[in-house]
């Protein structure tokens, strides 16, 4: 991984902000979204604030509940983070 990569804490915070933005666009409460994805309202609060790490299947469920592609929630966060995943992998 390069030194210019977005730190994990920042990634969770930014993903949480995107989830909150999509939720509010759809006029859903945290309770509404929690019910749709079988989580608690507290979990949604923590996810939106970047305090709770989320598993891949949870991200996919959240995206489906918000009617957005999962990639919208995890697309690159800045120009420095747009290198391809294969560029970051160690050689075989």
Phi and psi restraints in degrees (range 20) as a CNS / XPLOR table:
assign (resid 1 and name C) (resid 2 and name N)
       (resid 2 and name CA) (resid 2 and name C) 1.0 -82.1 20.0 2
assign (resid 2 and name N) (resid 2 and name CA)
       (resid 2 and name C) (resid 3 and name N) 1.0 158.8 20.0 2
assign (resid 2 and name C) (resid 3 and name N)
       (resid 3 and name CA) (resid 3 and name C) 1.0 -69.7 20.0 2
assign (resid 3 and name N) (resid 3 and name CA)
       (resid 3 and name C) (resid 4 and name N) 1.0 -17.5 20.0 2
assign (resid 3 and name C) (resid 4 and name N)
       (resid 4 and name CA) (resid 4 and name C) 1.0 -88.1 20.0 2
assign (resid 4 and name N) (resid 4 and name CA)
       (resid 4 and name C) (resid 5 and name N) 1.0 1.0 20.0 2
assign (resid 4 and name C) (resid 5 and name N)
       (resid 5 and name CA) (resid 5 and name C) 1.0 -66.4 20.0 2
assign (resid 5 and name N) (resid 5 and name CA)
       (resid 5 and name C) (resid 6 and name N) 1.0 149.4 20.0 2
assign (resid 5 and name C) (resid 6 and name N)
       (resid 6 and name CA) (resid 6 and name C) 1.0 -66.6 20.0 2
assign (resid 6 and name N) (resid 6 and name CA)
       (resid 6 and name C) (resid 7 and name N) 1.0 130.3 20.0 2
assign (resid 6 and name C) (resid 7 and name N)
       (resid 7 and name CA) (resid 7 and name C) 1.0 -62.9 20.0 2
assign (resid 7 and name N) (resid 7 and name CA)
       (resid 7 and name C) (resid 8 and name N) 1.0 147.7 20.0 2
assign (resid 7 and name C) (resid 8 and name N)
       (resid 8 and name CA) (resid 8 and name C) 1.0 -53.7 20.0 2
assign (resid 8 and name N) (resid 8 and name CA)
       (resid 8 and name C) (resid 9 and name N) 1.0 -41.3 20.0 2
assign (resid 8 and name C) (resid 9 and name N)
       (resid 9 and name CA) (resid 9 and name C) 1.0 -61.3 20.0 2
assign (resid 9 and name N) (resid 9 and name CA)
       (resid 9 and name C) (resid 10 and name N) 1.0 -38.3 20.0 2
assign (resid 9 and name C) (resid 10 and name N)
       (resid 10 and name CA) (resid 10 and name C) 1.0 -69.9 20.0 2
assign (resid 10 and name N) (resid 10 and name CA)
       (resid 10 and name C) (resid 11 and name N) 1.0 -36.7 20.0 2
assign (resid 10 and name C) (resid 11 and name N)
       (resid 11 and name CA) (resid 11 and name C) 1.0 -61.4 20.0 2
assign (resid 11 and name N) (resid 11 and name CA)
       (resid 11 and name C) (resid 12 and name N) 1.0 -47.6 20.0 2
assign (resid 11 and name C) (resid 12 and name N)
       (resid 12 and name CA) (resid 12 and name C) 1.0 -63.2 20.0 2
assign (resid 12 and name N) (resid 12 and name CA)
       (resid 12 and name C) (resid 13 and name N) 1.0 -37.1 20.0 2
assign (resid 12 and name C) (resid 13 and name N)
       (resid 13 and name CA) (resid 13 and name C) 1.0 -65.9 20.0 2
assign (resid 13 and name N) (resid 13 and name CA)
       (resid 13 and name C) (resid 14 and name N) 1.0 -44.3 20.0 2
assign (resid 13 and name C) (resid 14 and name N)
       (resid 14 and name CA) (resid 14 and name C) 1.0 -68.3 20.0 2
assign (resid 14 and name N) (resid 14 and name CA)
       (resid 14 and name C) (resid 15 and name N) 1.0 -40.9 20.0 2
assign (resid 14 and name C) (resid 15 and name N)
       (resid 15 and name CA) (resid 15 and name C) 1.0 -61.6 20.0 2
assign (resid 15 and name N) (resid 15 and name CA)
       (resid 15 and name C) (resid 16 and name N) 1.0 -44.1 20.0 2
assign (resid 15 and name C) (resid 16 and name N)
       (resid 16 and name CA) (resid 16 and name C) 1.0 -59.1 20.0 2
assign (resid 16 and name N) (resid 16 and name CA)
       (resid 16 and name C) (resid 17 and name N) 1.0 -41.7 20.0 2
assign (resid 16 and name C) (resid 17 and name N)
       (resid 17 and name CA) (resid 17 and name C) 1.0 -63.4 20.0 2
assign (resid 17 and name N) (resid 17 and name CA)
       (resid 17 and name C) (resid 18 and name N) 1.0 -38.8 20.0 2
assign (resid 17 and name C) (resid 18 and name N)
       (resid 18 and name CA) (resid 18 and name C) 1.0 -67.0 20.0 2
assign (resid 18 and name N) (resid 18 and name CA)
       (resid 18 and name C) (resid 19 and name N) 1.0 -40.1 20.0 2
assign (resid 18 and name C) (resid 19 and name N)
       (resid 19 and name CA) (resid 19 and name C) 1.0 -62.3 20.0 2
assign (resid 19 and name N) (resid 19 and name CA)
       (resid 19 and name C) (resid 20 and name N) 1.0 -46.3 20.0 2
assign (resid 19 and name C) (resid 20 and name N)
       (resid 20 and name CA) (resid 20 and name C) 1.0 -61.4 20.0 2
assign (resid 20 and name N) (resid 20 and name CA)
       (resid 20 and name C) (resid 21 and name N) 1.0 -43.5 20.0 2
assign (resid 20 and name C) (resid 21 and name N)
       (resid 21 and name CA) (resid 21 and name C) 1.0 -59.3 20.0 2
assign (resid 21 and name N) (resid 21 and name CA)
       (resid 21 and name C) (resid 22 and name N) 1.0 -46.7 20.0 2
assign (resid 21 and name C) (resid 22 and name N)
       (resid 22 and name CA) (resid 22 and name C) 1.0 -65.3 20.0 2
assign (resid 22 and name N) (resid 22 and name CA)
       (resid 22 and name C) (resid 23 and name N) 1.0 -38.8 20.0 2
assign (resid 22 and name C) (resid 23 and name N)
       (resid 23 and name CA) (resid 23 and name C) 1.0 -63.3 20.0 2
assign (resid 23 and name N) (resid 23 and name CA)
       (resid 23 and name C) (resid 24 and name N) 1.0 -45.4 20.0 2
assign (resid 23 and name C) (resid 24 and name N)
       (resid 24 and name CA) (resid 24 and name C) 1.0 -70.8 20.0 2
assign (resid 24 and name N) (resid 24 and name CA)
       (resid 24 and name C) (resid 25 and name N) 1.0 -32.0 20.0 2
assign (resid 24 and name C) (resid 25 and name N)
       (resid 25 and name CA) (resid 25 and name C) 1.0 -59.0 20.0 2
assign (resid 25 and name N) (resid 25 and name CA)
       (resid 25 and name C) (resid 26 and name N) 1.0 -34.0 20.0 2
assign (resid 25 and name C) (resid 26 and name N)
       (resid 26 and name CA) (resid 26 and name C) 1.0 -92.9 20.0 2
assign (resid 26 and name N) (resid 26 and name CA)
       (resid 26 and name C) (resid 27 and name N) 1.0 6.2 20.0 2
assign (resid 26 and name C) (resid 27 and name N)
       (resid 27 and name CA) (resid 27 and name C) 1.0 56.1 20.0 2
assign (resid 27 and name N) (resid 27 and name CA)
       (resid 27 and name C) (resid 28 and name N) 1.0 39.3 20.0 2
assign (resid 27 and name C) (resid 28 and name N)
       (resid 28 and name CA) (resid 28 and name C) 1.0 -98.2 20.0 2
assign (resid 28 and name N) (resid 28 and name CA)
       (resid 28 and name C) (resid 29 and name N) 1.0 143.3 20.0 2
assign (resid 28 and name C) (resid 29 and name N)
       (resid 29 and name CA) (resid 29 and name C) 1.0 -83.5 20.0 2
assign (resid 29 and name N) (resid 29 and name CA)
       (resid 29 and name C) (resid 30 and name N) 1.0 168.0 20.0 2
assign (resid 29 and name C) (resid 30 and name N)
       (resid 30 and name CA) (resid 30 and name C) 1.0 -62.8 20.0 2
assign (resid 30 and name N) (resid 30 and name CA)
       (resid 30 and name C) (resid 31 and name N) 1.0 -36.3 20.0 2
assign (resid 30 and name C) (resid 31 and name N)
       (resid 31 and name CA) (resid 31 and name C) 1.0 -62.0 20.0 2
assign (resid 31 and name N) (resid 31 and name CA)
       (resid 31 and name C) (resid 32 and name N) 1.0 -42.7 20.0 2
assign (resid 31 and name C) (resid 32 and name N)
       (resid 32 and name CA) (resid 32 and name C) 1.0 -58.8 20.0 2
assign (resid 32 and name N) (resid 32 and name CA)
       (resid 32 and name C) (resid 33 and name N) 1.0 -49.7 20.0 2
assign (resid 32 and name C) (resid 33 and name N)
       (resid 33 and name CA) (resid 33 and name C) 1.0 -65.1 20.0 2
assign (resid 33 and name N) (resid 33 and name CA)
       (resid 33 and name C) (resid 34 and name N) 1.0 -42.0 20.0 2
assign (resid 33 and name C) (resid 34 and name N)
       (resid 34 and name CA) (resid 34 and name C) 1.0 -58.3 20.0 2
assign (resid 34 and name N) (resid 34 and name CA)
       (resid 34 and name C) (resid 35 and name N) 1.0 -43.7 20.0 2
assign (resid 34 and name C) (resid 35 and name N)
       (resid 35 and name CA) (resid 35 and name C) 1.0 -62.8 20.0 2
assign (resid 35 and name N) (resid 35 and name CA)
       (resid 35 and name C) (resid 36 and name N) 1.0 -40.2 20.0 2
assign (resid 35 and name C) (resid 36 and name N)
       (resid 36 and name CA) (resid 36 and name C) 1.0 -65.2 20.0 2
assign (resid 36 and name N) (resid 36 and name CA)
       (resid 36 and name C) (resid 37 and name N) 1.0 -28.9 20.0 2
assign (resid 36 and name C) (resid 37 and name N)
       (resid 37 and name CA) (resid 37 and name C) 1.0 -113.9 20.0 2
assign (resid 37 and name N) (resid 37 and name CA)
       (resid 37 and name C) (resid 38 and name N) 1.0 10.6 20.0 2
assign (resid 37 and name C) (resid 38 and name N)
       (resid 38 and name CA) (resid 38 and name C) 1.0 59.8 20.0 2
assign (resid 38 and name N) (resid 38 and name CA)
       (resid 38 and name C) (resid 39 and name N) 1.0 45.4 20.0 2
assign (resid 38 and name C) (resid 39 and name N)
       (resid 39 and name CA) (resid 39 and name C) 1.0 -123.4 20.0 2
assign (resid 39 and name N) (resid 39 and name CA)
       (resid 39 and name C) (resid 40 and name N) 1.0 173.9 20.0 2
assign (resid 39 and name C) (resid 40 and name N)
       (resid 40 and name CA) (resid 40 and name C) 1.0 -89.8 20.0 2
assign (resid 40 and name N) (resid 40 and name CA)
       (resid 40 and name C) (resid 41 and name N) 1.0 161.1 20.0 2
assign (resid 40 and name C) (resid 41 and name N)
       (resid 41 and name CA) (resid 41 and name C) 1.0 -61.4 20.0 2
assign (resid 41 and name N) (resid 41 and name CA)
       (resid 41 and name C) (resid 42 and name N) 1.0 -37.1 20.0 2
assign (resid 41 and name C) (resid 42 and name N)
       (resid 42 and name CA) (resid 42 and name C) 1.0 -61.3 20.0 2
assign (resid 42 and name N) (resid 42 and name CA)
       (resid 42 and name C) (resid 43 and name N) 1.0 -39.6 20.0 2
assign (resid 42 and name C) (resid 43 and name N)
       (resid 43 and name CA) (resid 43 and name C) 1.0 -62.7 20.0 2
assign (resid 43 and name N) (resid 43 and name CA)
       (resid 43 and name C) (resid 44 and name N) 1.0 -42.8 20.0 2
assign (resid 43 and name C) (resid 44 and name N)
       (resid 44 and name CA) (resid 44 and name C) 1.0 -62.2 20.0 2
assign (resid 44 and name N) (resid 44 and name CA)
       (resid 44 and name C) (resid 45 and name N) 1.0 -43.6 20.0 2
assign (resid 44 and name C) (resid 45 and name N)
       (resid 45 and name CA) (resid 45 and name C) 1.0 -57.2 20.0 2
assign (resid 45 and name N) (resid 45 and name CA)
       (resid 45 and name C) (resid 46 and name N) 1.0 -48.5 20.0 2
assign (resid 45 and name C) (resid 46 and name N)
       (resid 46 and name CA) (resid 46 and name C) 1.0 -66.4 20.0 2
assign (resid 46 and name N) (resid 46 and name CA)
       (resid 46 and name C) (resid 47 and name N) 1.0 -37.3 20.0 2
assign (resid 46 and name C) (resid 47 and name N)
       (resid 47 and name CA) (resid 47 and name C) 1.0 -64.3 20.0 2
assign (resid 47 and name N) (resid 47 and name CA)
       (resid 47 and name C) (resid 48 and name N) 1.0 -46.9 20.0 2
assign (resid 47 and name C) (resid 48 and name N)
       (resid 48 and name CA) (resid 48 and name C) 1.0 -63.9 20.0 2
assign (resid 48 and name N) (resid 48 and name CA)
       (resid 48 and name C) (resid 49 and name N) 1.0 -28.1 20.0 2
assign (resid 48 and name C) (resid 49 and name N)
       (resid 49 and name CA) (resid 49 and name C) 1.0 -90.9 20.0 2
assign (resid 49 and name N) (resid 49 and name CA)
       (resid 49 and name C) (resid 50 and name N) 1.0 -1.7 20.0 2
assign (resid 49 and name C) (resid 50 and name N)
       (resid 50 and name CA) (resid 50 and name C) 1.0 78.1 20.0 2
assign (resid 50 and name N) (resid 50 and name CA)
       (resid 50 and name C) (resid 51 and name N) 1.0 12.7 20.0 2
assign (resid 50 and name C) (resid 51 and name N)
       (resid 51 and name CA) (resid 51 and name C) 1.0 -87.0 20.0 2
assign (resid 51 and name N) (resid 51 and name CA)
       (resid 51 and name C) (resid 52 and name N) 1.0 -19.4 20.0 2
assign (resid 51 and name C) (resid 52 and name N)
       (resid 52 and name CA) (resid 52 and name C) 1.0 -116.2 20.0 2
assign (resid 52 and name N) (resid 52 and name CA)
       (resid 52 and name C) (resid 53 and name N) 1.0 123.7 20.0 2
assign (resid 52 and name C) (resid 53 and name N)
       (resid 53 and name CA) (resid 53 and name C) 1.0 -72.8 20.0 2
assign (resid 53 and name N) (resid 53 and name CA)
       (resid 53 and name C) (resid 54 and name N) 1.0 143.3 20.0 2
assign (resid 53 and name C) (resid 54 and name N)
       (resid 54 and name CA) (resid 54 and name C) 1.0 -118.8 20.0 2
assign (resid 54 and name N) (resid 54 and name CA)
       (resid 54 and name C) (resid 55 and name N) 1.0 143.1 20.0 2
assign (resid 54 and name C) (resid 55 and name N)
       (resid 55 and name CA) (resid 55 and name C) 1.0 -76.6 20.0 2
assign (resid 55 and name N) (resid 55 and name CA)
       (resid 55 and name C) (resid 56 and name N) 1.0 158.2 20.0 2
assign (resid 55 and name C) (resid 56 and name N)
       (resid 56 and name CA) (resid 56 and name C) 1.0 -56.9 20.0 2
assign (resid 56 and name N) (resid 56 and name CA)
       (resid 56 and name C) (resid 57 and name N) 1.0 -44.4 20.0 2
assign (resid 56 and name C) (resid 57 and name N)
       (resid 57 and name CA) (resid 57 and name C) 1.0 -66.4 20.0 2
assign (resid 57 and name N) (resid 57 and name CA)
       (resid 57 and name C) (resid 58 and name N) 1.0 -30.5 20.0 2
assign (resid 57 and name C) (resid 58 and name N)
       (resid 58 and name CA) (resid 58 and name C) 1.0 -68.9 20.0 2
assign (resid 58 and name N) (resid 58 and name CA)
       (resid 58 and name C) (resid 59 and name N) 1.0 -41.7 20.0 2
assign (resid 58 and name C) (resid 59 and name N)
       (resid 59 and name CA) (resid 59 and name C) 1.0 -59.2 20.0 2
assign (resid 59 and name N) (resid 59 and name CA)
       (resid 59 and name C) (resid 60 and name N) 1.0 -43.2 20.0 2
assign (resid 59 and name C) (resid 60 and name N)
       (resid 60 and name CA) (resid 60 and name C) 1.0 -64.9 20.0 2
assign (resid 60 and name N) (resid 60 and name CA)
       (resid 60 and name C) (resid 61 and name N) 1.0 -40.7 20.0 2
assign (resid 60 and name C) (resid 61 and name N)
       (resid 61 and name CA) (resid 61 and name C) 1.0 -65.3 20.0 2
assign (resid 61 and name N) (resid 61 and name CA)
       (resid 61 and name C) (resid 62 and name N) 1.0 -41.2 20.0 2
assign (resid 61 and name C) (resid 62 and name N)
       (resid 62 and name CA) (resid 62 and name C) 1.0 -62.5 20.0 2
assign (resid 62 and name N) (resid 62 and name CA)
       (resid 62 and name C) (resid 63 and name N) 1.0 -45.1 20.0 2
assign (resid 62 and name C) (resid 63 and name N)
       (resid 63 and name CA) (resid 63 and name C) 1.0 -60.6 20.0 2
assign (resid 63 and name N) (resid 63 and name CA)
       (resid 63 and name C) (resid 64 and name N) 1.0 -43.9 20.0 2
assign (resid 63 and name C) (resid 64 and name N)
       (resid 64 and name CA) (resid 64 and name C) 1.0 -63.6 20.0 2
assign (resid 64 and name N) (resid 64 and name CA)
       (resid 64 and name C) (resid 65 and name N) 1.0 -42.1 20.0 2
assign (resid 64 and name C) (resid 65 and name N)
       (resid 65 and name CA) (resid 65 and name C) 1.0 -65.1 20.0 2
assign (resid 65 and name N) (resid 65 and name CA)
       (resid 65 and name C) (resid 66 and name N) 1.0 -27.8 20.0 2
assign (resid 65 and name C) (resid 66 and name N)
       (resid 66 and name CA) (resid 66 and name C) 1.0 -94.6 20.0 2
assign (resid 66 and name N) (resid 66 and name CA)
       (resid 66 and name C) (resid 67 and name N) 1.0 -1.7 20.0 2
assign (resid 66 and name C) (resid 67 and name N)
       (resid 67 and name CA) (resid 67 and name C) 1.0 58.2 20.0 2
assign (resid 67 and name N) (resid 67 and name CA)
       (resid 67 and name C) (resid 68 and name N) 1.0 44.0 20.0 2
assign (resid 67 and name C) (resid 68 and name N)
       (resid 68 and name CA) (resid 68 and name C) 1.0 -131.1 20.0 2
assign (resid 68 and name N) (resid 68 and name CA)
       (resid 68 and name C) (resid 69 and name N) 1.0 150.5 20.0 2
assign (resid 68 and name C) (resid 69 and name N)
       (resid 69 and name CA) (resid 69 and name C) 1.0 -64.7 20.0 2
assign (resid 69 and name N) (resid 69 and name CA)
       (resid 69 and name C) (resid 70 and name N) 1.0 142.1 20.0 2
assign (resid 69 and name C) (resid 70 and name N)
       (resid 70 and name CA) (resid 70 and name C) 1.0 -55.8 20.0 2
assign (resid 70 and name N) (resid 70 and name CA)
       (resid 70 and name C) (resid 71 and name N) 1.0 -34.0 20.0 2
assign (resid 70 and name C) (resid 71 and name N)
       (resid 71 and name CA) (resid 71 and name C) 1.0 -61.5 20.0 2
assign (resid 71 and name N) (resid 71 and name CA)
       (resid 71 and name C) (resid 72 and name N) 1.0 -25.7 20.0 2
assign (resid 71 and name C) (resid 72 and name N)
       (resid 72 and name CA) (resid 72 and name C) 1.0 -65.5 20.0 2
assign (resid 72 and name N) (resid 72 and name CA)
       (resid 72 and name C) (resid 73 and name N) 1.0 -30.3 20.0 2
assign (resid 72 and name C) (resid 73 and name N)
       (resid 73 and name CA) (resid 73 and name C) 1.0 -83.3 20.0 2
assign (resid 73 and name N) (resid 73 and name CA)
       (resid 73 and name C) (resid 74 and name N) 1.0 -21.6 20.0 2
assign (resid 73 and name C) (resid 74 and name N)
       (resid 74 and name CA) (resid 74 and name C) 1.0 -124.3 20.0 2
assign (resid 74 and name N) (resid 74 and name CA)
       (resid 74 and name C) (resid 75 and name N) 1.0 15.3 20.0 2
assign (resid 74 and name C) (resid 75 and name N)
       (resid 75 and name CA) (resid 75 and name C) 1.0 -59.9 20.0 2
assign (resid 75 and name N) (resid 75 and name CA)
       (resid 75 and name C) (resid 76 and name N) 1.0 162.9 20.0 2
assign (resid 75 and name C) (resid 76 and name N)
       (resid 76 and name CA) (resid 76 and name C) 1.0 -51.1 20.0 2
assign (resid 76 and name N) (resid 76 and name CA)
       (resid 76 and name C) (resid 77 and name N) 1.0 146.0 20.0 2
assign (resid 76 and name C) (resid 77 and name N)
       (resid 77 and name CA) (resid 77 and name C) 1.0 -94.4 20.0 2
assign (resid 77 and name N) (resid 77 and name CA)
       (resid 77 and name C) (resid 78 and name N) 1.0 -21.0 20.0 2
assign (resid 77 and name C) (resid 78 and name N)
       (resid 78 and name CA) (resid 78 and name C) 1.0 -160.1 20.0 2
assign (resid 78 and name N) (resid 78 and name CA)
       (resid 78 and name C) (resid 79 and name N) 1.0 172.7 20.0 2
assign (resid 78 and name C) (resid 79 and name N)
       (resid 79 and name CA) (resid 79 and name C) 1.0 -64.8 20.0 2
assign (resid 79 and name N) (resid 79 and name CA)
       (resid 79 and name C) (resid 80 and name N) 1.0 -27.8 20.0 2
assign (resid 79 and name C) (resid 80 and name N)
       (resid 80 and name CA) (resid 80 and name C) 1.0 -73.0 20.0 2
assign (resid 80 and name N) (resid 80 and name CA)
       (resid 80 and name C) (resid 81 and name N) 1.0 -19.0 20.0 2
assign (resid 80 and name C) (resid 81 and name N)
       (resid 81 and name CA) (resid 81 and name C) 1.0 -103.0 20.0 2
assign (resid 81 and name N) (resid 81 and name CA)
       (resid 81 and name C) (resid 82 and name N) 1.0 21.0 20.0 2
assign (resid 81 and name C) (resid 82 and name N)
       (resid 82 and name CA) (resid 82 and name C) 1.0 -98.4 20.0 2
assign (resid 82 and name N) (resid 82 and name CA)
       (resid 82 and name C) (resid 83 and name N) 1.0 1.0 20.0 2
assign (resid 82 and name C) (resid 83 and name N)
       (resid 83 and name CA) (resid 83 and name C) 1.0 -63.2 20.0 2
assign (resid 83 and name N) (resid 83 and name CA)
       (resid 83 and name C) (resid 84 and name N) 1.0 153.1 20.0 2
assign (resid 83 and name C) (resid 84 and name N)
       (resid 84 and name CA) (resid 84 and name C) 1.0 -70.2 20.0 2
assign (resid 84 and name N) (resid 84 and name CA)
       (resid 84 and name C) (resid 85 and name N) 1.0 153.3 20.0 2
assign (resid 84 and name C) (resid 85 and name N)
       (resid 85 and name CA) (resid 85 and name C) 1.0 -59.0 20.0 2
assign (resid 85 and name N) (resid 85 and name CA)
       (resid 85 and name C) (resid 86 and name N) 1.0 -40.1 20.0 2
assign (resid 85 and name C) (resid 86 and name N)
       (resid 86 and name CA) (resid 86 and name C) 1.0 -63.9 20.0 2
assign (resid 86 and name N) (resid 86 and name CA)
       (resid 86 and name C) (resid 87 and name N) 1.0 -27.1 20.0 2
assign (resid 86 and name C) (resid 87 and name N)
       (resid 87 and name CA) (resid 87 and name C) 1.0 -68.1 20.0 2
assign (resid 87 and name N) (resid 87 and name CA)
       (resid 87 and name C) (resid 88 and name N) 1.0 -23.5 20.0 2
assign (resid 87 and name C) (resid 88 and name N)
       (resid 88 and name CA) (resid 88 and name C) 1.0 -91.8 20.0 2
assign (resid 88 and name N) (resid 88 and name CA)
       (resid 88 and name C) (resid 89 and name N) 1.0 -15.7 20.0 2
assign (resid 88 and name C) (resid 89 and name N)
       (resid 89 and name CA) (resid 89 and name C) 1.0 -75.5 20.0 2
assign (resid 89 and name N) (resid 89 and name CA)
       (resid 89 and name C) (resid 90 and name N) 1.0 143.4 20.0 2
assign (resid 89 and name C) (resid 90 and name N)
       (resid 90 and name CA) (resid 90 and name C) 1.0 -68.1 20.0 2
assign (resid 90 and name N) (resid 90 and name CA)
       (resid 90 and name C) (resid 91 and name N) 1.0 153.5 20.0 2
assign (resid 90 and name C) (resid 91 and name N)
       (resid 91 and name CA) (resid 91 and name C) 1.0 -63.3 20.0 2
assign (resid 91 and name N) (resid 91 and name CA)
       (resid 91 and name C) (resid 92 and name N) 1.0 153.7 20.0 2
